[in-house]
Amino acid sequence: MNAHRSQLRSWFKSGEPWIWMIGGALAISLIMVVGLMVLIGVRGFGHFWPSPILSTVVTSPSGETSTVL
């Protein structure tokens, strides 16, 4: 039991677990940033995309027709 504890302590003192933790946090952060950029792109792209133009033909009581956009 003491040998296992000693190995665990030396492993923590080596700093290797913290390197893995920082790497994991960096990976999660990058995934979140890329996800946010994609979300902004998808939501923002619709703002600049032109919507379809609707046209209607209107007939006046005198029989004259006109197109309204």
Protein Blocks (a to p, Z undefined) as FASTA:
>chain_A
ZZmmmmmmmmmmnommmmmmmmmmmmmmmmmmmmmmmmmmmmmmmmmpccdddddddddf
kopacddZZ
